[in-house]
Amino acid sequence: MGGFHLAGANEALVPQTVAALQTFAPRYVAAGHCTGWRAMSALAAGFGEQAMAPLAVGKRFTFAA
């Protein structure tokens, strides 16, 4: 969960970031707008669109056990 800041000069890190996050096998990936649209697309491809939970100001996440 967070803003991964993978836009602009950091776009070269997108493949490595997706691969590194996959080692944790998260159920959901919540990324903010500063992640960048290319990285958001790569994350959706790597984890499935159903796993993506875009962040927004004031958004609340609740998780059931």
CHARMM-style PDB file with segment names, atoms N, HN, CA, C and O in Angstrom:
ATOM      1  N   MET     1       0.853  -1.159   0.000  1.00  0.00      PROA
ATOM      2  CA  MET     1       0.000   0.000   0.000  1.00  0.00      PROA
ATOM      3  C   MET     1       0.902   1.226   0.000  1.00  0.00      PROA
ATOM      4  O   MET     1       1.770   1.375   0.860  1.00  0.00      PROA
ATOM      5  N   GLY     2       0.688   2.082  -0.959  1.00  0.00      PROA
ATOM      6  HN  GLY     2      -0.017   1.960  -1.658  1.00  0.00      PROA
ATOM      7  CA  GLY     2       1.457   3.316  -0.971  1.00  0.00      PROA
ATOM      8  C   GLY     2       1.619   3.892  -2.351  1.00  0.00      PROA
ATOM      9  O   GLY     2       1.158   3.324  -3.341  1.00  0.00      PROA
ATOM     10  N   GLY     3       2.274   5.014  -2.403  1.00  0.00      PROA
ATOM     11  HN  GLY     3       2.649   5.475  -1.598  1.00  0.00      PROA
ATOM     12  CA  GLY     3       2.635   5.633  -3.666  1.00  0.00      PROA
ATOM     13  C   GLY     3       4.034   5.156  -4.014  1.00  0.00      PROA
ATOM     14  O   GLY     3       4.987   5.456  -3.295  1.00  0.00      PROA
ATOM     15  N   PHE     4       4.168   4.429  -5.092  1.00  0.00      PROA
ATOM     16  HN  PHE     4       3.394   4.185  -5.676  1.00  0.00      PROA
ATOM     17  CA  PHE     4       5.436   3.797  -5.405  1.00  0.00      PROA
ATOM     18  C   PHE     4       6.395   4.694  -6.197  1.00  0.00      PROA
ATOM     19  O   PHE     4       7.544   4.314  -6.420  1.00  0.00      PROA
ATOM     20  N   HSD     5       5.943   5.865  -6.618  1.00  0.00      PROA
ATOM     21  HN  HSD     5       5.009   6.173  -6.436  1.00  0.00      PROA
ATOM     22  CA  HSD     5       6.793   6.845  -7.308  1.00  0.00      PROA
ATOM     23  C   HSD     5       7.609   6.211  -8.433  1.00  0.00      PROA
ATOM     24  O   HSD     5       8.832   6.337  -8.485  1.00  0.00      PROA
ATOM     25  N   LEU     6       6.904   5.530  -9.325  1.00  0.00      PROA
ATOM     26  HN  LEU     6       5.910   5.427  -9.283  1.00  0.00      PROA
ATOM     27  CA  LEU     6       7.562   4.848 -10.435  1.00  0.00      PROA
ATOM     28  C   LEU     6       7.316   5.539 -11.774  1.00  0.00      PROA
ATOM     29  O   LEU     6       7.483   4.924 -12.827  1.00  0.00      PROA
ATOM     30  N   ALA     7       6.925   6.792 -11.743  1.00  0.00      PROA
ATOM     31  HN  ALA     7       6.789   7.292 -10.888  1.00  0.00      PROA
ATOM     32  CA  ALA     7       6.712   7.554 -12.974  1.00  0.00      PROA
ATOM     33  C   ALA     7       7.990   8.313 -13.319  1.00  0.00      PROA
ATOM     34  O   ALA     7       8.865   8.495 -12.473  1.00  0.00      PROA
ATOM     35  N   GLY     8       8.083   8.741 -14.544  1.00  0.00      PROA
ATOM     36  HN  GLY     8       7.372   8.593 -15.232  1.00  0.00      PROA
ATOM     37  CA  GLY     8       9.204   9.562 -14.973  1.00  0.00      PROA
ATOM     38  C   GLY     8      10.522   8.807 -14.951  1.00  0.00      PROA
ATOM     39  O   GLY     8      10.630   7.715 -15.509  1.00  0.00      PROA
ATOM     40  N   ALA     9      11.517   9.387 -14.309  1.00  0.00      PROA
ATOM     41  HN  ALA     9      11.430  10.274 -13.856  1.00  0.00      PROA
ATOM     42  CA  ALA     9      12.866   8.812 -14.293  1.00  0.00      PROA
ATOM     43  C   ALA     9      12.917   7.428 -13.637  1.00  0.00      PROA
ATOM     44  O   ALA     9      13.836   6.653 -13.902  1.00  0.00      PROA
ATOM     45  N   ASN    10      11.944   7.117 -12.791  1.00  0.00      PROA
ATOM     46  HN  ASN    10      11.198   7.746 -12.575  1.00  0.00      PROA
ATOM     47  CA  ASN    10      11.934   5.833 -12.094  1.00  0.00      PROA
ATOM     48  C   ASN    10      11.242   4.711 -12.863  1.00  0.00      PROA
ATOM     49  O   ASN    10      11.176   3.584 -12.371  1.00  0.00      PROA
ATOM     50  N   GLU    11      10.728   4.995 -14.058  1.00  0.00      PROA
ATOM     51  HN  GLU    11      10.782   5.910 -14.457  1.00  0.00      PROA
ATOM     52  CA  GLU    11      10.004   3.971 -14.815  1.00  0.00      PROA
ATOM     53  C   GLU    11      10.862   2.747 -15.130  1.00  0.00      PROA
ATOM     54  O   GLU    11      10.328   1.653 -15.316  1.00  0.00      PROA
ATOM     55  N   ALA    12      12.174   2.913 -15.193  1.00  0.00      PROA
ATOM     56  HN  ALA    12      12.609   3.801 -15.043  1.00  0.00      PROA
ATOM     57  CA  ALA    12      13.053   1.770 -15.462  1.00  0.00      PROA
ATOM     58  C   ALA    12      12.992   0.733 -14.339  1.00  0.00      PROA
ATOM     59  O   ALA    12      13.372  -0.421 -14.538  1.00  0.00      PROA
ATOM     60  N   LEU    13      12.517   1.141 -13.165  1.00  0.00      PROA
ATOM     61  HN  LEU    13      12.209   2.079 -13.003  1.00  0.00      PROA
ATOM     62  CA  LEU    13      12.433   0.239 -12.016  1.00  0.00      PROA
ATOM     63  C   LEU    13      11.151  -0.572 -11.965  1.00  0.00      PROA
ATOM     64  O   LEU    13      11.002  -1.430 -11.095  1.00  0.00      PROA
ATOM     65  N   VAL    14      10.226  -0.320 -12.877  1.00  0.00      PROA
ATOM     66  HN  VAL    14      10.348   0.377 -13.583  1.00  0.00      PROA
ATOM     67  CA  VAL    14       8.923  -0.991 -12.839  1.00  0.00      PROA
ATOM     68  C   VAL    14       9.050  -2.513 -12.889  1.00  0.00      PROA
ATOM     69  O   VAL    14       8.488  -3.177 -12.018  1.00  0.00      PROA
ATOM     70  N   PRO    15       9.754  -3.105 -13.856  1.00  0.00      PROA
ATOM     71  CA  PRO    15       9.817  -4.573 -13.899  1.00  0.00      PROA
ATOM     72  C   PRO    15      10.409  -5.190 -12.627  1.00  0.00      PROA
ATOM     73  O   PRO    15       9.900  -6.194 -12.128  1.00  0.00      PROA
ATOM     74  N   GLN    16      11.479  -4.591 -12.108  1.00  0.00      PROA
ATOM     75  HN  GLN    16      11.892  -3.776 -12.514  1.00  0.00      PROA
ATOM     76  CA  GLN    16      12.087  -5.112 -10.888  1.00  0.00      PROA
ATOM     77  C   GLN    16      11.159  -4.966  -9.684  1.00  0.00      PROA
ATOM     78  O   GLN    16      11.123  -5.835  -8.812  1.00  0.00      PROA
ATOM     79  N   THR    17      10.413  -3.869  -9.640  1.00  0.00      PROA
ATOM     80  HN  THR    17      10.442  -3.164 -10.348  1.00  0.00      PROA
ATOM     81  CA  THR    17       9.495  -3.635  -8.530  1.00  0.00      PROA
ATOM     82  C   THR    17       8.364  -4.647  -8.544  1.00  0.00      PROA
ATOM     83  O   THR    17       8.020  -5.204  -7.502  1.00  0.00      PROA
ATOM     84  N   VAL    18       7.782  -4.893  -9.707  1.00  0.00      PROA
ATOM     85  HN  VAL    18       8.062  -4.441 -10.554  1.00  0.00      PROA
ATOM     86  CA  VAL    18       6.707  -5.881  -9.816  1.00  0.00      PROA
ATOM     87  C   VAL    18       7.229  -7.258  -9.405  1.00  0.00      PROA
ATOM     88  O   VAL    18       6.571  -7.971  -8.647  1.00  0.00      PROA
ATOM     89  N   ALA    19       8.401  -7.631  -9.901  1.00  0.00      PROA
ATOM     90  HN  ALA    19       8.935  -7.052 -10.516  1.00  0.00      PROA
ATOM     91  CA  ALA    19       8.976  -8.935  -9.561  1.00  0.00      PROA
ATOM     92  C   ALA    19       9.247  -9.048  -8.063  1.00  0.00      PROA
ATOM     93  O   ALA    19       8.978 -10.088  -7.461  1.00  0.00      PROA
ATOM     94  N   ALA    20       9.771  -7.995  -7.464  1.00  0.00      PROA
ATOM     95  HN  ALA    20       9.989  -7.150  -7.952  1.00  0.00      PROA
ATOM     96  CA  ALA    20      10.064  -8.022  -6.030  1.00  0.00      PROA
ATOM     97  C   ALA    20       8.783  -8.134  -5.208  1.00  0.00      PROA
ATOM     98  O   ALA    20       8.735  -8.881  -4.231  1.00  0.00      PROA
ATOM     99  N   LEU    21       7.746  -7.394  -5.599  1.00  0.00      PROA
ATOM    100  HN  LEU    21       7.785  -6.787  -6.393  1.00  0.00      PROA
ATOM    101  CA  LEU    21       6.476  -7.476  -4.870  1.00  0.00      PROA
ATOM    102  C   LEU    21       5.841  -8.854  -5.012  1.00  0.00      PROA
ATOM    103  O   LEU    21       5.178  -9.324  -4.087  1.00  0.00      PROA
ATOM    104  N   GLN    22       6.033  -9.501  -6.146  1.00  0.00      PROA
ATOM    105  HN  GLN    22       6.572  -9.118  -6.897  1.00  0.00      PROA
ATOM    106  CA  GLN    22       5.460 -10.835  -6.352  1.00  0.00      PROA
ATOM    107  C   GLN    22       6.032 -11.855  -5.374  1.00  0.00      PROA
ATOM    108  O   GLN    22       5.363 -12.840  -5.066  1.00  0.00      PROA
ATOM    109  N   THR    23       7.235 -11.650  -4.884  1.00  0.00      PROA
ATOM    110  HN  THR    23       7.778 -10.849  -5.135  1.00  0.00      PROA
ATOM    111  CA  THR    23       7.814 -12.594  -3.924  1.00  0.00      PROA
ATOM    112  C   THR    23       7.046 -12.598  -2.610  1.00  0.00      PROA
ATOM    113  O   THR    23       7.113 -13.570  -1.858  1.00  0.00      PROA
ATOM    114  N   PHE    24       6.315 -11.520  -2.325  1.00  0.00      PROA
ATOM    115  HN  PHE    24       6.261 -10.730  -2.936  1.00  0.00      PROA
ATOM    116  CA  PHE    24       5.508 -11.446  -1.114  1.00  0.00      PROA
ATOM    117  C   PHE    24       4.110 -12.038  -1.308  1.00  0.00      PROA
ATOM    118  O   PHE    24       3.398 -12.263  -0.329  1.00  0.00      PROA
ATOM    119  N   ALA    25       3.713 -12.290  -2.544  1.00  0.00      PROA
ATOM    120  HN  ALA    25       4.291 -12.107  -3.339  1.00  0.00      PROA
ATOM    121  CA  ALA    25       2.391 -12.832  -2.889  1.00  0.00      PROA
ATOM    122  C   ALA    25       1.247 -12.087  -2.198  1.00  0.00      PROA
ATOM    123  O   ALA    25       0.429 -12.709  -1.520  1.00  0.00      PROA
ATOM    124  N   PRO    26       1.182 -10.753  -2.362  1.00  0.00      PROA
ATOM    125  CA  PRO    26       0.091 -10.014  -1.716  1.00  0.00      PROA
ATOM    126  C   PRO    26      -1.251 -10.329  -2.361  1.00  0.00      PROA
ATOM    127  O   PRO    26      -1.332 -10.604  -3.558  1.00  0.00      PROA
ATOM    128  N   ARG    27      -2.288 -10.285  -1.559  1.00  0.00      PROA
ATOM    129  HN  ARG    27      -2.222 -10.061  -0.586  1.00  0.00      PROA
ATOM    130  CA  ARG    27      -3.643 -10.484  -2.067  1.00  0.00      PROA
ATOM    131  C   ARG    27      -4.111  -9.236  -2.816  1.00  0.00      PROA
ATOM    132  O   ARG    27      -4.824  -9.332  -3.816  1.00  0.00      PROA
ATOM    133  N   TYR    28      -3.705  -8.073  -2.324  1.00  0.00      PROA
ATOM    134  HN  TYR    28      -3.126  -7.995  -1.513  1.00  0.00      PROA
ATOM    135  CA  TYR    28      -4.082  -6.806  -2.927  1.00  0.00      PROA
ATOM    136  C   TYR    28      -2.851  -5.917  -3.076  1.00  0.00      PROA
ATOM    137  O   TYR    28      -1.898  -6.017  -2.303  1.00  0.00      PROA
ATOM    138  N   VAL    29      -2.888  -5.061  -4.068  1.00  0.00      PROA
ATOM    139  HN  VAL    29      -3.662  -4.980  -4.696  1.00  0.00      PROA
ATOM    140  CA  VAL    29      -1.867  -4.036  -4.252  1.00  0.00      PROA
ATOM    141  C   VAL    29      -2.613  -2.709  -4.332  1.00  0.00      PROA
ATOM    142  O   VAL    29      -3.406  -2.486  -5.247  1.00  0.00      PROA
ATOM    143  N   ALA    30      -2.354  -1.837  -3.373  1.00  0.00      PROA
ATOM    144  HN  ALA    30      -1.710  -2.017  -2.630  1.00  0.00      PROA
ATOM    145  CA  ALA    30      -3.002  -0.531  -3.336  1.00  0.00      PROA
ATOM    146  C   ALA    30      -1.947   0.519  -3.675  1.00  0.00      PROA
ATOM    147  O   ALA    30      -1.027   0.762  -2.894  1.00  0.00      PROA
ATOM    148  N   ALA    31      -2.088   1.128  -4.826  1.00  0.00      PROA
ATOM    149  HN  ALA    31      -2.835   0.931  -5.460  1.00  0.00      PROA
ATOM    150  CA  ALA    31      -1.083   2.078  -5.308  1.00  0.00      PROA
ATOM    151  C   ALA    31      -1.715   3.440  -5.554  1.00  0.00      PROA
ATOM    152  O   ALA    31      -2.817   3.541  -6.092  1.00  0.00      PROA
ATOM    153  N   GLY    32      -1.004   4.483  -5.154  1.00  0.00      PROA
ATOM    154  HN  GLY    32      -0.109   4.402  -4.716  1.00  0.00      PROA
ATOM    155  CA  GLY    32      -1.468   5.852  -5.350  1.00  0.00      PROA
ATOM    156  C   GLY    32      -1.153   6.366  -6.741  1.00  0.00      PROA
ATOM    157  O   GLY    32      -0.445   5.714  -7.509  1.00  0.00      PROA
ATOM    158  N   HSD    33      -1.682   7.538  -7.063  1.00  0.00      PROA
ATOM    159  HN  HSD    33      -2.258   8.068  -6.440  1.00  0.00      PROA
ATOM    160  CA  HSD    33      -1.519   8.118  -8.399  1.00  0.00      PROA
ATOM    161  C   HSD    33      -0.056   8.374  -8.735  1.00  0.00      PROA
ATOM    162  O   HSD    33       0.318   8.339  -9.907  1.00  0.00      PROA
ATOM    163  N   CYS    34       0.781   8.632  -7.727  1.00  0.00      PROA
ATOM    164  HN  CYS    34       0.476   8.661  -6.775  1.00  0.00      PROA
ATOM    165  CA  CYS    34       2.195   8.914  -7.991  1.00  0.00      PROA
ATOM    166  C   CYS    34       2.965   7.660  -8.399  1.00  0.00      PROA
ATOM    167  O   CYS    34       4.149   7.734  -8.730  1.00  0.00      PROA
ATOM    168  N   THR    35       2.302   6.526  -8.376  1.00  0.00      PROA
ATOM    169  HN  THR    35       1.340   6.466  -8.107  1.00  0.00      PROA
ATOM    170  CA  THR    35       2.922   5.291  -8.865  1.00  0.00      PROA
ATOM    171  C   THR    35       3.164   5.412 -10.363  1.00  0.00      PROA
ATOM    172  O   THR    35       4.153   4.887 -10.874  1.00  0.00      PROA
ATOM    173  N   GLY    36       2.280   6.092 -11.066  1.00  0.00      PROA
ATOM    174  HN  GLY    36       1.476   6.518 -10.651  1.00  0.00      PROA
ATOM    175  CA  GLY    36       2.402   6.275 -12.512  1.00  0.00      PROA
ATOM    176  C   GLY    36       1.554   5.259 -13.265  1.00  0.00      PROA
ATOM    177  O   GLY    36       1.366   4.130 -12.812  1.00  0.00      PROA
ATOM    178  N   TRP    37       1.052   5.673 -14.407  1.00  0.00      PROA
ATOM    179  HN  TRP    37       1.204   6.590 -14.774  1.00  0.00      PROA
ATOM    180  CA  TRP    37       0.114   4.811 -15.141  1.00  0.00      PROA
ATOM    181  C   TRP    37       0.805   3.601 -15.741  1.00  0.00      PROA
ATOM    182  O   TRP    37       0.195   2.535 -15.824  1.00  0.00      PROA
ATOM    183  N   ARG    38       2.049   3.726 -16.159  1.00  0.00      PROA
ATOM    184  HN  ARG    38       2.545   4.592 -16.092  1.00  0.00      PROA
ATOM    185  CA  ARG    38       2.753   2.556 -16.700  1.00  0.00      PROA
ATOM    186  C   ARG    38       2.973   1.507 -15.614  1.00  0.00      PROA
ATOM    187  O   ARG    38       2.792   0.312 -15.847  1.00  0.00      PROA
ATOM    188  N   ALA    39       3.360   1.958 -14.442  1.00  0.00      PROA
ATOM    189  HN  ALA    39       3.508   2.929 -14.252  1.00  0.00      PROA
ATOM    190  CA  ALA    39       3.552   1.032 -13.330  1.00  0.00      PROA
ATOM    191  C   ALA    39       2.231   0.417 -12.899  1.00  0.00      PROA
ATOM    192  O   ALA    39       2.180  -0.770 -12.577  1.00  0.00      PROA
ATOM    193  N   MET    40       1.159   1.208 -12.889  1.00  0.00      PROA
ATOM    194  HN  MET    40       1.201   2.173 -13.151  1.00  0.00      PROA
ATOM    195  CA  MET    40      -0.161   0.665 -12.532  1.00  0.00      PROA
ATOM    196  C   MET    40      -0.556  -0.425 -13.512  1.00  0.00      PROA
ATOM    197  O   MET    40      -1.100  -1.452 -13.104  1.00  0.00      PROA
ATOM    198  N   SER    41      -0.293  -0.222 -14.792  1.00  0.00      PROA
ATOM    199  HN  SER    41       0.148   0.612 -15.123  1.00  0.00      PROA
ATOM    200  CA  SER    41      -0.600  -1.239 -15.796  1.00  0.00      PROA
ATOM    201  C   SER    41       0.242  -2.491 -15.579  1.00  0.00      PROA
ATOM    202  O   SER    41      -0.266  -3.606 -15.693  1.00  0.00      PROA
ATOM    203  N   ALA    42       1.517  -2.316 -15.269  1.00  0.00      PROA
ATOM    204  HN  ALA    42       1.929  -1.410 -15.176  1.00  0.00      PROA
ATOM    205  CA  ALA    42       2.401  -3.459 -15.025  1.00  0.00      PROA
ATOM    206  C   ALA    42       1.989  -4.210 -13.765  1.00  0.00      PROA
ATOM    207  O   ALA    42       2.041  -5.439 -13.732  1.00  0.00      PROA
ATOM    208  N   LEU    43       1.583  -3.485 -12.732  1.00  0.00      PROA
ATOM    209  HN  LEU    43       1.541  -2.487 -12.758  1.00  0.00      PROA
ATOM    210  CA  LEU    43       1.109  -4.134 -11.508  1.00  0.00      PROA
ATOM    211  C   LEU    43      -0.167  -4.920 -11.769  1.00  0.00      PROA
ATOM    212  O   LEU    43      -0.323  -6.036 -11.273  1.00  0.00      PROA
ATOM    213  N   ALA    44      -1.079  -4.345 -12.542  1.00  0.00      PROA
ATOM    214  HN  ALA    44      -0.952  -3.439 -12.945  1.00  0.00      PROA
ATOM    215  CA  ALA    44      -2.317  -5.051 -12.883  1.00  0.00      PROA
ATOM    216  C   ALA    44      -2.015  -6.308 -13.695  1.00  0.00      PROA
ATOM    217  O   ALA    44      -2.653  -7.341 -13.497  1.00  0.00      PROA
ATOM    218  N   ALA    45      -1.054  -6.226 -14.599  1.00  0.00      PROA
ATOM    219  HN  ALA    45      -0.536  -5.387 -14.760  1.00  0.00      PROA
ATOM    220  CA  ALA    45      -0.673  -7.402 -15.390  1.00  0.00      PROA
ATOM    221  C   ALA    45      -0.003  -8.459 -14.513  1.00  0.00      PROA
ATOM    222  O   ALA    45      -0.192  -9.657 -14.728  1.00  0.00      PROA
ATOM    223  N   GLY    46       0.769  -8.023 -13.536  1.00  0.00      PROA
ATOM    224  HN  GLY    46       0.922  -7.051 -13.361  1.00  0.00      PROA
ATOM    225  CA  GLY    46       1.496  -8.956 -12.688  1.00  0.00      PROA
ATOM    226  C   GLY    46       0.670  -9.584 -11.585  1.00  0.00      PROA
ATOM    227  O   GLY    46       0.969 -10.691 -11.137  1.00  0.00      PROA
ATOM    228  N   PHE    47      -0.370  -8.889 -11.142  1.00  0.00      PROA
ATOM    229  HN  PHE    47      -0.614  -7.989 -11.506  1.00  0.00      PROA
ATOM    230  CA  PHE    47      -1.176  -9.373 -10.017  1.00  0.00      PROA
ATOM    231  C   PHE    47      -2.633  -9.625 -10.373  1.00  0.00      PROA
ATOM    232  O   PHE    47      -3.366 -10.233  -9.593  1.00  0.00      PROA
ATOM    233  N   GLY    48      -3.054  -9.170 -11.529  1.00  0.00      PROA
ATOM    234  HN  GLY    48      -2.459  -8.675 -12.162  1.00  0.00      PROA
ATOM    235  CA  GLY    48      -4.455  -9.286 -11.923  1.00  0.00      PROA
ATOM    236  C   GLY    48      -5.212  -8.039 -11.520  1.00  0.00      PROA
ATOM    237  O   GLY    48      -4.998  -7.483 -10.442  1.00  0.00      PROA
ATOM    238  N   GLU    49      -6.085  -7.615 -12.384  1.00  0.00      PROA
ATOM    239  HN  GLU    49      -6.259  -8.066 -13.259  1.00  0.00      PROA
ATOM    240  CA  GLU    49      -6.845  -6.391 -12.104  1.00  0.00      PROA
ATOM    241  C   GLU    49      -7.678  -6.505 -10.845  1.00  0.00      PROA
ATOM    242  O   GLU    49      -7.924  -5.499 -10.180  1.00  0.00      PROA
ATOM    243  N   GLN    50      -8.120  -7.711 -10.498  1.00  0.00      PROA
ATOM    244  HN  GLN    50      -7.919  -8.529 -11.038  1.00  0.00      PROA
ATOM    245  CA  GLN    50      -8.933  -7.885  -9.295  1.00  0.00      PROA
ATOM    246  C   GLN    50      -8.133  -7.608  -8.031  1.00  0.00      PROA
ATOM    247  O   GLN    50      -8.720  -7.358  -6.978  1.00  0.00      PROA
ATOM    248  N   ALA    51      -6.814  -7.647  -8.111  1.00  0.00      PROA
ATOM    249  HN  ALA    51      -6.338  -7.850  -8.966  1.00  0.00      PROA
ATOM    250  CA  ALA    51      -5.959  -7.392  -6.947  1.00  0.00      PROA
ATOM    251  C   ALA    51      -5.649  -5.912  -6.770  1.00  0.00      PROA
ATOM    252  O   ALA    51      -5.127  -5.514  -5.729  1.00  0.00      PROA
ATOM    253  N   MET    52      -5.961  -5.093  -7.766  1.00  0.00      PROA
ATOM    254  HN  MET    52      -6.386  -5.416  -8.611  1.00  0.00      PROA
ATOM    255  CA  MET    52      -5.618  -3.670  -7.699  1.00  0.00      PROA
ATOM    256  C   MET    52      -6.667  -2.892  -6.916  1.00  0.00      PROA
ATOM    257  O   MET    52      -7.868  -3.022  -7.153  1.00  0.00      PROA
ATOM    258  N   ALA    53      -6.188  -2.086  -5.983  1.00  0.00      PROA
ATOM    259  HN  ALA    53      -5.212  -1.981  -5.790  1.00  0.00      PROA
ATOM    260  CA  ALA    53      -7.060  -1.238  -5.177  1.00  0.00      PROA
ATOM    261  C   ALA    53      -6.479   0.167  -5.194  1.00  0.00      PROA
ATOM    262  O   ALA    53      -5.729   0.528  -4.287  1.00  0.00      PROA
ATOM    263  N   PRO    54      -6.812   0.979  -6.214  1.00  0.00      PROA
ATOM    264  CA  PRO    54      -6.228   2.318  -6.314  1.00  0.00      PROA
ATOM    265  C   PRO    54      -6.509   3.162  -5.070  1.00  0.00      PROA
ATOM    266  O   PRO    54      -7.616   3.150  -4.531  1.00  0.00      PROA
ATOM    267  N   LEU    55      -5.504   3.881  -4.635  1.00  0.00      PROA
ATOM    268  HN  LEU    55      -4.605   3.891  -5.073  1.00  0.00      PROA
ATOM    269  CA  LEU    55      -5.637   4.764  -3.473  1.00  0.00      PROA
ATOM    270  C   LEU    55      -6.189   6.114  -3.887  1.00  0.00      PROA
ATOM    271  O   LEU    55      -6.021   6.540  -5.030  1.00  0.00      PROA
ATOM    272  N   ALA    56      -6.840   6.776  -2.966  1.00  0.00      PROA
ATOM    273  HN  ALA    56      -6.976   6.430  -2.037  1.00  0.00      PROA
ATOM    274  CA  ALA    56      -7.320   8.141  -3.146  1.00  0.00      PROA
ATOM    275  C   ALA    56      -7.397   8.782  -1.767  1.00  0.00      PROA
ATOM    276  O   ALA    56      -7.526   8.093  -0.756  1.00  0.00      PROA
ATOM    277  N   VAL    57      -7.318  10.093  -1.739  1.00  0.00      PROA
ATOM    278  HN  VAL    57      -7.213  10.653  -2.561  1.00  0.00      PROA
ATOM    279  CA  VAL    57      -7.412  10.802  -0.472  1.00  0.00      PROA
ATOM    280  C   VAL    57      -8.735  10.464   0.198  1.00  0.00      PROA
ATOM    281  O   VAL    57      -9.791  10.558  -0.427  1.00  0.00      PROA
ATOM    282  N   GLY    58      -8.682  10.077   1.453  1.00  0.00      PROA
ATOM    283  HN  GLY    58      -7.824  10.001   1.960  1.00  0.00      PROA
ATOM    284  CA  GLY    58      -9.881   9.764   2.219  1.00  0.00      PROA
ATOM    285  C   GLY    58     -10.398   8.351   2.044  1.00  0.00      PROA
ATOM    286  O   GLY    58     -11.382   7.973   2.680  1.00  0.00      PROA
ATOM    287  N   LYS    59      -9.757   7.563   1.197  1.00  0.00      PROA
ATOM    288  HN  LYS    59      -8.957   7.870   0.680  1.00  0.00      PROA
ATOM    289  CA  LYS    59     -10.210   6.194   0.986  1.00  0.00      PROA
ATOM    290  C   LYS    59      -9.903   5.365   2.228  1.00  0.00      PROA
ATOM    291  O   LYS    59      -8.849   5.524   2.842  1.00  0.00      PROA
ATOM    292  N   ARG    60     -10.816   4.489   2.591  1.00  0.00      PROA
ATOM    293  HN  ARG    60     -11.673   4.360   2.092  1.00  0.00      PROA
ATOM    294  CA  ARG    60     -10.662   3.647   3.769  1.00  0.00      PROA
ATOM    295  C   ARG    60     -10.669   2.192   3.341  1.00  0.00      PROA
ATOM    296  O   ARG    60     -11.503   1.767   2.541  1.00  0.00      PROA
ATOM    297  N   PHE    61      -9.737   1.445   3.879  1.00  0.00      PROA
ATOM    298  HN  PHE    61      -9.060   1.790   4.529  1.00  0.00      PROA
ATOM    299  CA  PHE    61      -9.662   0.013   3.619  1.00  0.00      PROA
ATOM    300  C   PHE    61     -10.007  -0.736   4.902  1.00  0.00      PROA
ATOM    301  O   PHE    61      -9.501  -0.409   5.976  1.00  0.00      PROA
ATOM    302  N   THR    62     -10.854  -1.722   4.786  1.00  0.00      PROA
ATOM    303  HN  THR    62     -11.265  -1.987   3.914  1.00  0.00      PROA
ATOM    304  CA  THR    62     -11.140  -2.604   5.912  1.00  0.00      PROA
ATOM    305  C   THR    62     -10.940  -4.022   5.436  1.00  0.00      PROA
ATOM    306  O   THR    62     -11.302  -4.364   4.310  1.00  0.00      PROA
ATOM    307  N   PHE    63     -10.369  -4.841   6.281  1.00  0.00      PROA
ATOM    308  HN  PHE    63     -10.075  -4.563   7.195  1.00  0.00      PROA
ATOM    309  CA  PHE    63     -10.083  -6.219   5.910  1.00  0.00      PROA
ATOM    310  C   PHE    63     -10.750  -7.146   6.900  1.00  0.00      PROA
ATOM    311  O   PHE    63     -10.629  -6.984   8.114  1.00  0.00      PROA
ATOM    312  N   ALA    64     -11.450  -8.112   6.363  1.00  0.00      PROA
ATOM    313  HN  ALA    64     -11.549  -8.244   5.376  1.00  0.00      PROA
ATOM    314  CA  ALA    64     -12.100  -9.116   7.209  1.00  0.00      PROA
ATOM    315  C   ALA    64     -11.108 -10.246   7.458  1.00  0.00      PROA
ATOM    316  O   ALA    64     -10.272 -10.554   6.608  1.00  0.00      PROA
ATOM    317  N   ALA    65     -11.208 -10.837   8.594  1.00  0.00      PROA
ATOM    318  HN  ALA    65     -11.887 -10.587   9.284  1.00  0.00      PROA
ATOM    319  CA  ALA    65     -10.301 -11.941   8.952  1.00  0.00      PROA
ATOM    320  C   ALA    65     -10.596 -13.182   8.151  1.00  0.00      PROA
ATOM    321  OT1 ALA    65      -9.929 -14.202   8.326  1.00  0.00      PROA
TER     322      ALA     65
END
